[in-house]
């Protein structure tokens, strides 16, 4: 969890997304992160890879 907490603290975009989800679902930040991990596990392989490519592109472009 330390790395996730660090990512939230360092990236304003990640922090905003996690906080927005926490507010809308009334969960803690830790619960939102776990919810995301569970959702990723439920995705089919193609959707998971497309999402991974999208997030990686954000990283390369300096967005996160």
C-alpha positions as CSV (number, residue, x, y, z in Angstrom):
1,X,0.0,0.0,0.0
2,X,2.9,2.4,0.5
3,X,3.5,2.7,-3.3
4,X,-0.2,3.4,-3.9
5,X,-0.2,6.0,-1.2
6,X,2.9,7.6,-2.7
7,X,1.4,7.6,-6.2
8,X,-1.7,9.4,-4.8
9,X,0.4,11.9,-3.0
10,X,2.7,12.6,-6.0
11,X,0.2,12.7,-8.9
12,X,-2.6,15.3,-8.8
13,X,-4.5,13.4,-11.5
14,X,-4.4,10.1,-9.6
15,X,-5.3,11.9,-6.3
16,X,-8.3,13.7,-8.0
17,X,-9.6,10.5,-9.5
18,X,-9.3,8.4,-6.3
19,X,-10.8,11.2,-4.2
20,X,-13.7,11.6,-6.7
21,X,-14.5,7.9,-6.5
22,X,-14.2,7.8,-2.7
23,X,-16.6,10.7,-2.5
24,X,-19.1,9.2,-4.9
25,X,-19.0,5.7,-3.4
26,X,-18.5,6.8,0.3
27,X,-15.5,4.6,0.6
28,X,-12.0,5.3,1.9
29,X,-9.1,5.8,-0.4
30,X,-7.8,2.4,0.4
31,X,-11.2,0.8,-0.4
32,X,-11.4,2.7,-3.7
33,X,-7.9,1.4,-4.7
34,X,-9.0,-2.2,-3.8
35,X,-12.2,-1.7,-5.7
36,X,-10.2,-0.7,-8.8
37,X,-8.0,-3.8,-8.5
38,X,-11.0,-6.1,-8.2
39,X,-12.6,-4.4,-11.3
40,X,-9.4,-4.9,-13.3
41,X,-9.4,-8.6,-12.3
42,X,-12.9,-8.9,-13.7
43,X,-12.0,-7.4,-17.1
44,X,-11.3,-9.6,-20.1
45,X,-7.8,-9.8,-21.3
46,X,-8.3,-7.5,-24.3
47,X,-10.0,-4.8,-22.3
48,X,-7.3,-5.0,-19.6
49,X,-4.5,-4.6,-22.2
50,X,-6.3,-1.7,-23.8
51,X,-6.6,0.0,-20.5
52,X,-3.0,-0.7,-19.6
53,X,-1.9,0.8,-22.9
54,X,-4.0,3.9,-22.3
55,X,-2.5,4.4,-18.8
56,X,1.0,3.7,-20.0
57,X,0.5,6.4,-22.7
58,X,-0.5,8.8,-20.0
59,X,2.7,8.0,-18.1
60,X,4.8,8.5,-21.2
61,X,3.1,11.8,-22.0
62,X,3.8,13.0,-18.4
63,X,0.1,13.2,-17.5
64,X,0.5,11.1,-14.4
